[in-house]
């Protein structure tokens, strides 16, 4: 089942049918360890309605914090080492890839997160910028994964590469992330063969494309959640980006006007323009 947050209310989509909830609080609704069972019950009891996605699909985030994990794929480890080698920071990324404790960091408050067809930003003080397509976990306040969405962890490689201590500046700024278009709610973990796809277009011409299976992730989603929740509470639950395994070559950087399309099998496609 797919769950959408829209301007007109919450919408559940199943088998090309839509079910609309007009007076539900998003934060309370999704912060439910039995979300799948709740949606199934609604579908069984409620008649299908008109699809309200046309009224405007919002980012599936209310008062949840957005966190992120890094160096969870081998390609990301290599990319981080390449960008930071001149600053002498490459060893940090090699070590965290093998370490028991993963890299986790705070990414954004909700007002810095955009939704489908909205604009993500590159920093004015950055010279090397990329999108990072990531499977994003939807987690309740108890630490249970109840759904999945698509995330774009916008990143300044030039700033992070200059010094690993600049990570917050490379990662957190206005419109630094996009999530959506929906939450895929399932009672089972995603199939390991699920693929993430990235496509970047400029002026109608393709500039980059790549794909990777989530089976290439070194750590499990549950492991990442457990570290994010250590010594931290989330009254509304949270969203957790799980890292990227698709990194454009070093001669590529985003430009204003680029279109970024991220697709994950079974979830959908998140499209954003760069400004």
C-alpha atoms as a printed R data frame, in Angstrom:
    type eleno elety resid chain resno       x      y       z
1   ATOM     1    CA   UNK     A     1   0.000  0.000   0.000
2   ATOM     2    CA   UNK     A     2   1.106  3.557  -0.693
3   ATOM     3    CA   UNK     A     3   0.365  6.418   1.671
4   ATOM     4    CA   UNK     A     4   0.357 10.011   0.406
5   ATOM     5    CA   UNK     A     5   0.288 13.302   2.285
6   ATOM     6    CA   UNK     A     6  -1.572 15.822   0.125
7   ATOM     7    CA   UNK     A     7  -3.001 19.306   0.379
8   ATOM     8    CA   UNK     A     8  -6.470 17.777   0.574
9   ATOM     9    CA   UNK     A     9  -5.709 15.126   3.200
10  ATOM    10    CA   UNK     A    10  -4.183 11.679   3.558
11  ATOM    11    CA   UNK     A    11  -4.629  9.245   0.696
12  ATOM    12    CA   UNK     A    12  -4.111  5.485   0.656
13  ATOM    13    CA   UNK     A    13  -3.516  3.865  -2.725
14  ATOM    14    CA   UNK     A    14  -3.942  0.147  -3.317
15  ATOM    15    CA   UNK     A    15  -4.542 -1.732  -6.586
16  ATOM    16    CA   UNK     A    16  -5.190  1.525  -8.472
17  ATOM    17    CA   UNK     A    17  -7.895  2.503  -5.988
18  ATOM    18    CA   UNK     A    18  -7.751  5.501  -3.668
19  ATOM    19    CA   UNK     A    19  -9.046  5.916  -0.127
20  ATOM    20    CA   UNK     A    20  -9.181  9.404   1.357
21  ATOM    21    CA   UNK     A    21  -8.934 10.518   4.990
22  ATOM    22    CA   UNK     A    22  -9.801 14.179   5.434
23  ATOM    23    CA   UNK     A    23  -9.475 14.851   9.151
24  ATOM    24    CA   UNK     A    24  -6.443 12.887  10.286
25  ATOM    25    CA   UNK     A    25  -3.328 14.321  11.901
26  ATOM    26    CA   UNK     A    26  -0.355 13.128   9.835
27  ATOM    27    CA   UNK     A    27   2.051 12.881  12.767
28  ATOM    28    CA   UNK     A    28  -0.328 10.784  14.852
29  ATOM    29    CA   UNK     A    29  -1.472  8.695  11.888
30  ATOM    30    CA   UNK     A    30   1.927  7.432  10.755
31  ATOM    31    CA   UNK     A    31   3.421  7.063  14.240
32  ATOM    32    CA   UNK     A    32   1.739  3.701  14.649
33  ATOM    33    CA   UNK     A    33   3.537  0.380  15.050
34  ATOM    34    CA   UNK     A    34   0.501 -1.271  13.441
35  ATOM    35    CA   UNK     A    35   0.301  1.095  10.466
36  ATOM    36    CA   UNK     A    36  -0.005 -1.702   7.901
37  ATOM    37    CA   UNK     A    37  -2.897 -3.325   9.776
38  ATOM    38    CA   UNK     A    38  -4.576  0.067  10.211
39  ATOM    39    CA   UNK     A    39  -4.429  0.804   6.490
40  ATOM    40    CA   UNK     A    40  -5.704 -2.667   5.632
41  ATOM    41    CA   UNK     A    41  -8.677 -2.166   7.964
42  ATOM    42    CA   UNK     A    42  -9.500  1.228   6.425
43  ATOM    43    CA   UNK     A    43  -9.422 -0.248   2.929
44  ATOM    44    CA   UNK     A    44 -11.675 -3.119   3.955
45  ATOM    45    CA   UNK     A    45 -14.269 -0.795   5.488
46  ATOM    46    CA   UNK     A    46 -14.186  2.288   3.272
47  ATOM    47    CA   UNK     A    47 -15.352  2.754  -0.299
48  ATOM    48    CA   UNK     A    48 -12.811  3.971  -2.856
49  ATOM    49    CA   UNK     A    49 -12.811  7.706  -3.548
50  ATOM    50    CA   UNK     A    50 -11.481 10.154  -6.104
51  ATOM    51    CA   UNK     A    51  -7.711 10.345  -6.302
52  ATOM    52    CA   UNK     A    52  -6.712 13.588  -4.581
53  ATOM    53    CA   UNK     A    53  -3.029 13.496  -5.524
54  ATOM    54    CA   UNK     A    54  -3.866 15.994  -8.273
55  ATOM    55    CA   UNK     A    55  -4.519 18.564  -5.536
56  ATOM    56    CA   UNK     A    56  -0.835 18.529  -4.640
57  ATOM    57    CA   UNK     A    57   1.408 15.856  -3.131
58  ATOM    58    CA   UNK     A    58   3.498 17.021  -0.182
59  ATOM    59    CA   UNK     A    59   6.655 15.572   1.283
60  ATOM    60    CA   UNK     A    60   5.609 12.672   3.546
61  ATOM    61    CA   UNK     A    61   7.022 14.367   6.629
62  ATOM    62    CA   UNK     A    62   5.262 16.377   9.322
63  ATOM    63    CA   UNK     A    63   7.116 17.031  12.555
64  ATOM    64    CA   UNK     A    64   9.526 14.150  12.080
65  ATOM    65    CA   UNK     A    65  13.263 14.784  12.074
66  ATOM    66    CA   UNK     A    66  15.223 13.582   9.052
67  ATOM    67    CA   UNK     A    67  18.437 11.699   9.816
68  ATOM    68    CA   UNK     A    68  20.928 10.123   7.443
69  ATOM    69    CA   UNK     A    69  23.589  7.443   7.339
70  ATOM    70    CA   UNK     A    70  26.791  7.515   5.335
71  ATOM    71    CA   UNK     A    71  29.386  5.141   3.887
72  ATOM    72    CA   UNK     A    72  26.965  2.208   3.892
73  ATOM    73    CA   UNK     A    73  27.870  1.144   0.331
74  ATOM    74    CA   UNK     A    74  31.352  0.402  -1.022
75  ATOM    75    CA   UNK     A    75  30.942  2.976  -3.809
76  ATOM    76    CA   UNK     A    76  30.216  5.667  -1.241
77  ATOM    77    CA   UNK     A    77  33.325  4.738   0.738
78  ATOM    78    CA   UNK     A    78  35.474  5.030  -2.389
79  ATOM    79    CA   UNK     A    79  33.834  8.328  -3.383
80  ATOM    80    CA   UNK     A    80  34.379  9.879   0.048
81  ATOM    81    CA   UNK     A    81  38.008  8.744   0.040
82  ATOM    82    CA   UNK     A    82  38.558 10.299  -3.385
83  ATOM    83    CA   UNK     A    83  37.080 13.663  -2.470
84  ATOM    84    CA   UNK     A    84  38.960 13.962   0.838
85  ATOM    85    CA   UNK     A    85  42.371 12.532  -0.052
86  ATOM    86    CA   UNK     A    86  44.014 15.939  -0.505
87  ATOM    87    CA   UNK     A    87  42.842 16.947   2.965
88  ATOM    88    CA   UNK     A    88  44.141 13.722   4.490
89  ATOM    89    CA   UNK     A    89  40.689 12.573   5.541
90  ATOM    90    CA   UNK     A    90  40.318  9.478   3.354
91  ATOM    91    CA   UNK     A    91  41.245  7.094   6.140
92  ATOM    92    CA   UNK     A    92  38.230  8.158   8.189
93  ATOM    93    CA   UNK     A    93  35.825  6.814   5.583
94  ATOM    94    CA   UNK     A    94  37.680  3.519   5.175
95  ATOM    95    CA   UNK     A    95  37.592  3.001   8.932
96  ATOM    96    CA   UNK     A    96  33.897  3.818   9.411
97  ATOM    97    CA   UNK     A    97  32.926  1.458   6.588
98  ATOM    98    CA   UNK     A    98  34.464 -1.431   8.547
99  ATOM    99    CA   UNK     A    99  33.678 -0.209  12.062
100 ATOM   100    CA   UNK     A   100  30.937 -1.567  14.316
101 ATOM   101    CA   UNK     A   101  29.461  1.930  14.702
102 ATOM   102    CA   UNK     A   102  28.100  3.401  11.436
103 ATOM   103    CA   UNK     A   103  28.155  7.034  10.412
104 ATOM   104    CA   UNK     A   104  24.818  8.601  11.339
105 ATOM   105    CA   UNK     A   105  24.066 12.307  11.344
106 ATOM   106    CA   UNK     A   106  21.214 14.738  11.641
107 ATOM   107    CA   UNK     A   107  20.156 15.836   8.164
108 ATOM   108    CA   UNK     A   108  17.269 18.290   8.385
109 ATOM   109    CA   UNK     A   109  14.281 19.676  10.197
110 ATOM   110    CA   UNK     A   110  11.000 19.359   8.244
111 ATOM   111    CA   UNK     A   111  11.048 22.942   6.939
112 ATOM   112    CA   UNK     A   112  14.314 22.213   5.094
113 ATOM   113    CA   UNK     A   113  12.823 19.182   3.328
114 ATOM   114    CA   UNK     A   114  10.980 19.495   0.014
115 ATOM   115    CA   UNK     A   115   8.546 17.150  -1.688
116 ATOM   116    CA   UNK     A   116   7.926 15.855  -5.219
117 ATOM   117    CA   UNK     A   117   8.337 18.374  -8.041
118 ATOM   118    CA   UNK     A   118   9.715 20.998  -5.680
119 ATOM   119    CA   UNK     A   119  13.186 22.488  -5.952
120 ATOM   120    CA   UNK     A   120  16.262 21.263  -4.118
121 ATOM   121    CA   UNK     A   121  19.241 23.571  -3.693
122 ATOM   122    CA   UNK     A   122  22.979 23.584  -4.161
123 ATOM   123    CA   UNK     A   123  24.942 25.855  -1.864
124 ATOM   124    CA   UNK     A   124  26.283 29.127  -3.262
125 ATOM   125    CA   UNK     A   125  29.598 28.539  -1.485
126 ATOM   126    CA   UNK     A   126  30.077 25.067  -2.976
127 ATOM   127    CA   UNK     A   127  31.774 24.115  -6.232
128 ATOM   128    CA   UNK     A   128  31.050 20.375  -6.407
129 ATOM   129    CA   UNK     A   129  27.542 19.106  -5.718
130 ATOM   130    CA   UNK     A   130  25.690 15.846  -6.215
131 ATOM   131    CA   UNK     A   131  22.352 14.249  -5.379
132 ATOM   132    CA   UNK     A   132  22.491 11.120  -3.249
133 ATOM   133    CA   UNK     A   133  19.597  8.729  -3.970
134 ATOM   134    CA   UNK     A   134  18.707  6.793  -0.844
135 ATOM   135    CA   UNK     A   135  16.174  4.320   0.436
136 ATOM   136    CA   UNK     A   136  14.591  6.164   3.355
137 ATOM   137    CA   UNK     A   137  13.051  4.429   6.344
138 ATOM   138    CA   UNK     A   138   9.882  5.629   8.065
139 ATOM   139    CA   UNK     A   139  10.271  4.788  11.751
140 ATOM   140    CA   UNK     A   140   7.859  5.158  14.668
141 ATOM   141    CA   UNK     A   141   8.729  6.599  18.070
142 ATOM   142    CA   UNK     A   142   9.277  3.043  19.355
143 ATOM   143    CA   UNK     A   143  11.923  2.408  16.683
144 ATOM   144    CA   UNK     A   144   9.849  0.189  14.395
145 ATOM   145    CA   UNK     A   145  10.197  0.498  10.621
146 ATOM   146    CA   UNK     A   146   6.652  0.825   9.241
147 ATOM   147    CA   UNK     A   147   7.367  2.035   5.716
148 ATOM   148    CA   UNK     A   148   9.796  3.214   3.083
149 ATOM   149    CA   UNK     A   149  10.113  6.272   0.891
150 ATOM   150    CA   UNK     A   150  12.612  7.770  -1.567
151 ATOM   151    CA   UNK     A   151  15.178 10.293  -0.398
152 ATOM   152    CA   UNK     A   152  17.548 12.719  -2.085
153 ATOM   153    CA   UNK     A   153  20.349 13.651   0.309
154 ATOM   154    CA   UNK     A   154  21.793 16.689  -1.466
155 ATOM   155    CA   UNK     A   155  25.489 16.997  -0.706
156 ATOM   156    CA   UNK     A   156  28.386 19.388  -1.247
157 ATOM   157    CA   UNK     A   157  31.375 17.201  -2.058
158 ATOM   158    CA   UNK     A   158  33.712 20.198  -2.181
159 ATOM   159    CA   UNK     A   159  32.879 21.282   1.373
160 ATOM   160    CA   UNK     A   160  32.944 17.812   2.928
161 ATOM   161    CA   UNK     A   161  36.072 16.942   0.973
162 ATOM   162    CA   UNK     A   162  37.899 19.984   2.322
163 ATOM   163    CA   UNK     A   163  37.512 18.711   5.877
164 ATOM   164    CA   UNK     A   164  35.287 15.935   7.326
165 ATOM   165    CA   UNK     A   165  34.407 18.312  10.177
166 ATOM   166    CA   UNK     A   166  32.526 20.419   7.631
167 ATOM   167    CA   UNK     A   167  29.949 17.630   7.189
168 ATOM   168    CA   UNK     A   168  27.048 19.605   8.756
169 ATOM   169    CA   UNK     A   169  27.663 22.489   6.351
170 ATOM   170    CA   UNK     A   170  27.916 20.102   3.400
171 ATOM   171    CA   UNK     A   171  24.675 18.404   4.322
172 ATOM   172    CA   UNK     A   172  22.312 20.742   6.180
173 ATOM   173    CA   UNK     A   173  20.903 23.921   4.624
174 ATOM   174    CA   UNK     A   174  17.613 25.130   3.138
175 ATOM   175    CA   UNK     A   175  16.090 22.659   0.646
176 ATOM   176    CA   UNK     A   176  18.947 20.240   1.303
177 ATOM   177    CA   UNK     A   177  16.760 17.159   0.977
178 ATOM   178    CA   UNK     A   178  13.748 15.813  -0.859
179 ATOM   179    CA   UNK     A   179  11.558 12.872   0.121
180 ATOM   180    CA   UNK     A   180   8.527 11.243  -1.447
181 ATOM   181    CA   UNK     A   181   6.349 10.866  -3.329
182 ATOM   182    CA   UNK     A   182   4.727  8.426  -0.877
183 ATOM   183    CA   UNK     A   183   5.352  6.015   1.956
184 ATOM   184    CA   UNK     A   184   5.316  2.404   0.813
185 ATOM   185    CA   UNK     A   185   3.741  0.533   3.715
186 ATOM   186    CA   UNK     A   186   4.392 -3.192   3.835
187 ATOM   187    CA   UNK     A   187   4.238 -5.920   6.432
188 ATOM   188    CA   UNK     A   188   7.491 -7.437   5.172
189 ATOM   189    CA   UNK     A   189  11.030 -6.079   4.683
190 ATOM   190    CA   UNK     A   190  11.856 -4.928   1.160
191 ATOM   191    CA   UNK     A   191  13.214 -7.598  -1.158
192 ATOM   192    CA   UNK     A   192  17.019 -7.504  -1.272
193 ATOM   193    CA   UNK     A   193  16.818 -7.327  -5.055
194 ATOM   194    CA   UNK     A   194  15.009 -3.963  -4.894
195 ATOM   195    CA   UNK     A   195  16.867 -1.455  -7.056
196 ATOM   196    CA   UNK     A   196  17.486  2.259  -6.668
197 ATOM   197    CA   UNK     A   197  17.820  4.229  -9.913
198 ATOM   198    CA   UNK     A   198  19.227  7.721 -10.459
199 ATOM   199    CA   UNK     A   199  18.837  9.838 -13.597
200 ATOM   200    CA   UNK     A   200  20.109 13.399 -14.011
201 ATOM   201    CA   UNK     A   201  18.968 15.450 -16.999
202 ATOM   202    CA   UNK     A   202  20.160 18.856 -18.176
203 ATOM   203    CA   UNK     A   203  18.374 20.762 -20.909
204 ATOM   204    CA   UNK     A   204  16.511 17.608 -21.900
205 ATOM   205    CA   UNK     A   205  19.709 15.574 -22.291
206 ATOM   206    CA   UNK     A   206  20.798 12.816 -19.943
207 ATOM   207    CA   UNK     A   207  23.957 13.617 -17.979
208 ATOM   208    CA   UNK     A   208  24.157 10.616 -15.682
209 ATOM   209    CA   UNK     A   209  22.312  7.451 -14.809
210 ATOM   210    CA   UNK     A   210  23.027  4.568 -12.497
211 ATOM   211    CA   UNK     A   211  21.385  1.815 -10.479
212 ATOM   212    CA   UNK     A   212  22.174 -0.357  -7.479
213 ATOM   213    CA   UNK     A   213  20.475 -3.097  -5.471
214 ATOM   214    CA   UNK     A   214  19.837 -2.505  -1.792
215 ATOM   215    CA   UNK     A   215  21.524 -5.874  -1.200
216 ATOM   216    CA   UNK     A   216  24.809 -3.968  -1.682
217 ATOM   217    CA   UNK     A   217  24.186 -2.075   1.557
218 ATOM   218    CA   UNK     A   218  26.745 -3.193   4.137
219 ATOM   219    CA   UNK     A   219  24.432 -2.652   7.115
220 ATOM   220    CA   UNK     A   220  20.825 -3.636   7.681
221 ATOM   221    CA   UNK     A   221  18.069 -1.040   8.069
222 ATOM   222    CA   UNK     A   222  17.401 -2.328  11.592
223 ATOM   223    CA   UNK     A   223  21.057 -1.826  12.521
224 ATOM   224    CA   UNK     A   224  20.993  1.774  11.310
225 ATOM   225    CA   UNK     A   225  17.779  2.473  13.213
226 ATOM   226    CA   UNK     A   226  19.272  1.073  16.409
227 ATOM   227    CA   UNK     A   227  22.194  3.515  16.263
228 ATOM   228    CA   UNK     A   228  20.025  6.538  15.435
229 ATOM   229    CA   UNK     A   229  17.810  5.720  18.423
230 ATOM   230    CA   UNK     A   230  20.690  5.330  20.869
231 ATOM   231    CA   UNK     A   231  20.313  8.057  23.491
232 ATOM   232    CA   UNK     A   232  17.806  9.936  21.283
233 ATOM   233    CA   UNK     A   233  14.020 10.000  21.432
234 ATOM   234    CA   UNK     A   234  11.626 10.880  18.617
235 ATOM   235    CA   UNK     A   235   8.128 11.792  19.846
236 ATOM   236    CA   UNK     A   236   6.724 11.793  16.295
237 ATOM   237    CA   UNK     A   237   9.013  9.099  14.904
238 ATOM   238    CA   UNK     A   238  11.618  9.959  12.283
239 ATOM   239    CA   UNK     A   239  12.801  9.359   8.734
240 ATOM   240    CA   UNK     A   240  16.238  7.828   8.185
241 ATOM   241    CA   UNK     A   241  18.158  7.926   4.916
242 ATOM   242    CA   UNK     A   242  20.246  4.762   4.561
243 ATOM   243    CA   UNK     A   243  23.145  5.975   2.424
244 ATOM   244    CA   UNK     A   244  23.907  6.006  -1.278
245 ATOM   245    CA   UNK     A   245  25.548  3.491  -3.543
246 ATOM   246    CA   UNK     A   246  25.346  5.668  -6.664
247 ATOM   247    CA   UNK     A   247  28.013  8.361  -6.960
248 ATOM   248    CA   UNK     A   248  28.616 10.282 -10.229
249 ATOM   249    CA   UNK     A   249  32.185 10.520 -11.497
250 ATOM   250    CA   UNK     A   250  34.448 13.198 -10.081
251 ATOM   251    CA   UNK     A   251  34.111 15.430 -13.149
252 ATOM   252    CA   UNK     A   252  30.357 15.829 -12.623
253 ATOM   253    CA   UNK     A   253  28.632 18.546 -10.615
254 ATOM   254    CA   UNK     A   254  25.012 19.632 -10.490
255 ATOM   255    CA   UNK     A   255  23.919 22.918 -12.041
256 ATOM   256    CA   UNK     A   256  20.823 25.036 -11.532
257 ATOM   257    CA   UNK     A   257  18.024 23.786 -13.752
258 ATOM   258    CA   UNK     A   258  19.093 20.136 -13.646
259 ATOM   259    CA   UNK     A   259  16.348 17.551 -13.194
260 ATOM   260    CA   UNK     A   260  17.005 14.770 -10.686
261 ATOM   261    CA   UNK     A   261  14.862 11.617 -10.946
262 ATOM   262    CA   UNK     A   262  15.203  8.929  -8.293
263 ATOM   263    CA   UNK     A   263  13.185  5.721  -8.574
264 ATOM   264    CA   UNK     A   264  12.964  2.754  -6.218
265 ATOM   265    CA   UNK     A   265  11.247 -0.437  -7.330
266 ATOM   266    CA   UNK     A   266   7.807 -0.734  -5.786
267 ATOM   267    CA   UNK     A   267   7.795  2.775  -4.326
268 ATOM   268    CA   UNK     A   268   7.756  5.147  -7.278
269 ATOM   269    CA   UNK     A   269   9.753  8.093  -8.625
270 ATOM   270    CA   UNK     A   270  10.833 11.300  -6.921
271 ATOM   271    CA   UNK     A   271  11.470 14.193  -9.315
272 ATOM   272    CA   UNK     A   272  13.079 17.509  -8.329
273 ATOM   273    CA   UNK     A   273  14.626 20.444 -10.124
274 ATOM   274    CA   UNK     A   274  17.883 21.950  -8.864
275 ATOM   275    CA   UNK     A   275  18.029 25.636  -8.065
